[in-house]
Structures are given as structure tokens and as C-alpha cells.
Amino acid sequence: MQKQLGFLVDLGKCVGCRGCEVACSNKHQLDHLQYRRVMNINKENQVLGFLSLACNHCINPECIRVCKEKCFYKRRDGVVLYNSQRCSGCQRCIGACPFQAPKVNPRTKKISKCDFCFKQLDQGLEPTCVASCIVGALQVIDIMQPIPVYAQETLPDFSIIQFTKPSIRIILPKKPQCFWRKG
């Protein structure tokens, strides 16, 4: 069975502290650019929770498909990497990604994106965002393994996932008042 690394995000644990954002920005020395962002989950102007997102290292990444320069490539563990030296700055990948994961680096005018901290992974370490999450809301998982009964692939109104198949699984909070719960 093929390996496909991805993120498990526990919405019941995430408190919106944005520690993952800060740690990622510091590690990659991103001034005004964010690979990981924490989004508010709102309903009727009320924040119901937080979702931490970065590049989802999709099973079928659109960035690879649309890049004429062939800047993007996928490792055997499913991590989608990017070669900035090949980039022409056309930004087709930004428009193609349903999660807007590729970003324009204002200094280089080329694309950059989350690399899953692959050098740390290769040393048996967690990505910086996961290691910095003080509440344990982020984990690295192999999404080719059976999905735990308490996790799901998406949320209502989440970007279209049928084709790209993002490598993310979500654990819903146990609060019955949350808008994505049925019933």
C-alpha cells in the first residue's frame, strides 16, 4: 500500500492560538507570507471553532497538473514539493489550488508553499506546526490507512475535494451546537 502523509486536525482541541502559524513563519523566515493559517469557523457572526490549514499535499494536486514549468513534484510519501528555480511566476498554481496554498513570495516574485518540513520528517521529527501545537490539535498521519471512526474527510462548505483529494482529516468537536453536526 502506498503511503500518503497528511494532517489530522482536531477542531475540538484547537483554541485558535495561532502558534502553528507563528512557528511556521519563524522557521521558514516568512515576513508577510503565511504557509499555515488558522481560520475561524463562523455561523451567524459567532466563532464556533478554528481550523488550521496549510498545503494539503493532495493525492491529485492541481498545482502539479497546471504548472507548465513542472515546478511541483510529489515524493513517495505523498509530500508535494516545489522547485522555485524553475518558476516563471505565472501563478497558475494559485488559481488552480482550491485551498490557495501556493503563495507569491514578495521578495522573489516566485511561488513558495508549505513543504511539510520534509527535512525534519526525513530525520524522524514532526513538522514545525505540529511540534509547536501546545494543545495537540495537529498530527501527522498516513491517510492511506483506514480513517478513524471519529475523523472525517471534510466539512460542509469546505473547498471542492472530489478531484484533488486533500490529505487532511478532521475530528469534529463534541459540542452538539456546532453547525456541521447533523441532527
C-alpha positions in Angstrom: 0.0 0.0 0.0 1.2 3.5 -0.9 2.0 6.0 1.8 0.3 9.4 1.8 1.2 11.7 4.6 -1.3 14.3 5.7 -2.6 16.3 8.6 -5.2 15.3 11.2 -6.8 18.4 12.7 -8.8 18.1 15.9 -11.3 21.0 15.9 -12.3 20.2 19.5 -8.7 20.9 20.7 -7.7 23.9 18.6 -8.1 27.1 20.6 -7.1 29.4 17.8 -3.8 30.5 19.5 -2.1 30.7 16.1 1.1 29.1 17.5 1.3 26.9 14.4 1.2 30.0 12.1 3.9 31.8 14.1 6.2 28.7 14.3 5.9 28.1 10.6 6.5 31.7 9.7 9.6 31.8 12.0 11.0 28.6 10.8 10.7 29.5 7.1 11.6 33.2 7.7 8.3 34.4 6.1 7.9 38.1 6.8 4.4 38.8 5.5 3.7 35.4 4.0 1.9 32.5 5.7 2.0 28.9 4.6 -0.2 27.9 7.6 -3.2 29.9 8.6 -5.8 29.4 11.3 -9.3 30.2 10.1 -12.3 31.0 12.2 -15.3 28.7 11.7 -18.3 31.1 11.9 -22.0 30.8 12.0 -24.2 33.9 12.2 -21.3 36.1 13.2 -20.3 33.7 16.1 -17.0 31.9 16.1 -17.7 28.2 16.6 -14.2 26.9 16.3 -10.8 27.1 14.4 -9.3 25.2 11.5 -5.6 25.2 11.0 -4.8 24.8 7.2 -1.7 24.7 5.1 -0.9 23.0 1.8 -2.9 19.8 2.0 -0.4 17.8 -0.1 -3.3 16.4 -2.1 -3.4 13.0 -3.6 -4.2 14.6 -7.0 -2.6 18.0 -6.7 -3.9 20.6 -9.2 -0.6 22.6 -8.8 1.3 19.7 -10.4 -1.2 19.4 -13.2 -1.3 23.1 -14.2 2.3 24.1 -13.8 3.8 24.4 -17.3 7.3 24.7 -15.8 7.0 21.5 -13.9 8.0 23.1 -10.6 5.9 20.8 -8.4 6.6 17.2 -7.7 5.5 14.6 -5.3 7.6 12.4 -3.1 6.9 8.7 -2.4 5.4 9.6 1.0 2.9 12.0 -0.7 4.6 15.3 0.2 4.2 17.8 -2.6 7.4 19.8 -3.0 8.3 22.8 -5.2 11.4 23.8 -7.1 11.5 27.6 -7.2 14.4 27.8 -9.7 12.0 26.5 -12.4 9.2 29.0 -11.5 8.4 31.7 -14.0 5.9 33.4 -11.6 2.9 32.8 -13.8 0.7 32.0 -10.7 -1.4 29.4 -12.5 -1.0 27.1 -9.4 -2.5 29.7 -7.2 -5.7 29.8 -9.2 -5.8 26.1 -9.6 -5.4 25.2 -5.9 -8.8 25.1 -4.1 -7.0 26.0 -0.8 -4.8 28.8 -2.2 -1.8 27.1 -0.7 0.9 28.4 -3.2 1.8 31.9 -2.3 3.8 34.6 -4.2 6.9 35.5 -2.3 7.1 39.3 -2.5 10.9 39.2 -2.5 11.4 36.8 -5.3 8.1 37.2 -7.2 8.1 33.4 -7.4 5.8 30.9 -5.8 6.5 29.2 -2.5 4.5 26.9 -0.3 4.4 24.6 2.7 7.0 21.8 2.3 5.6 19.7 5.2 9.0 20.4 6.8 10.3 17.4 4.8 13.9 17.8 6.1 12.5 17.3 9.7 10.4 14.4 8.5 13.4 12.8 7.0 15.1 13.0 10.4 12.1 11.4 12.1 10.9 14.7 13.5 7.4 16.3 13.3 6.8 19.4 11.1 7.2 22.6 12.9 3.5 23.4 13.0 2.7 20.0 14.6 5.6 20.2 17.1 4.5 23.7 18.2 0.8 22.9 18.8 0.6 23.1 22.6 -2.8 21.5 22.7 -2.1 18.6 20.3 -4.7 19.7 17.7 -2.4 18.9 14.8 -0.9 15.5 14.0 0.8 13.8 11.0 -1.0 10.7 9.7 -0.8 8.4 6.8 -4.2 9.0 5.2 -4.0 5.7 3.2 -4.6 3.9 6.5 -8.3 3.4 7.4 -10.0 6.6 8.5 -10.6 6.6 12.3 -14.3 6.5 13.0 -14.0 9.8 14.8 -12.4 11.6 11.8 -13.9 12.7 8.5 -12.5 13.9 5.2 -14.2 17.3 5.0 -16.6 19.9 6.5 -19.6 21.3 4.8 -18.6 24.3 2.6 -15.0 23.1 2.5 -13.4 23.6 -0.9 -14.2 21.0 -3.6 -12.3 17.9 -2.8 -13.6 15.2 -5.2 -10.7 15.6 -7.7 -7.8 16.9 -5.6 -8.4 14.7 -2.6 -6.6 16.7 0.1 -4.5 14.8 2.6 -6.3 16.1 5.6 -8.7 14.5 8.1 -10.8 16.4 10.6 -12.0 15.5 14.1 -15.2 17.4 14.9 -15.7 18.8 18.4 -18.1 17.0 20.6 -20.3 20.1 21.1 -23.8 19.3 19.7 -24.4 23.0 18.8 -21.8 23.2 16.1 -23.3 23.9 12.7 -21.7 21.0 10.8 -23.3 18.3 13.0 -26.4 16.7 11.6 -29.5 16.4 13.7 
